């Protein structure tokens, strides 16, 4: 999974938030992760309760090799949504983050959560 994963629905919300999210996806796809994070952070200042944006920022942080930030952001996204697909994608990010940290036990538990929501 990546910050531009298309399994998660595209952002909804104010046109400026959608535009920032799309810009972030383009930046991330081009490897400009700092710019992608900046765009997502701007969007989150506008819509701080948008679970999609938290998920996308978690994906960017994972790609930046910031696994603890990715875990925290994905967890925030989970708390803001009832969408099972988005919850599963967040748990997948969390599992990958724990793997990157070398924490096999928590990665395995996160993978169980992925399977629970798929």
Order of alpha helices (4+ residues) and beta strands (2+ residues): alpha-alpha-alpha-alpha-alpha-alpha
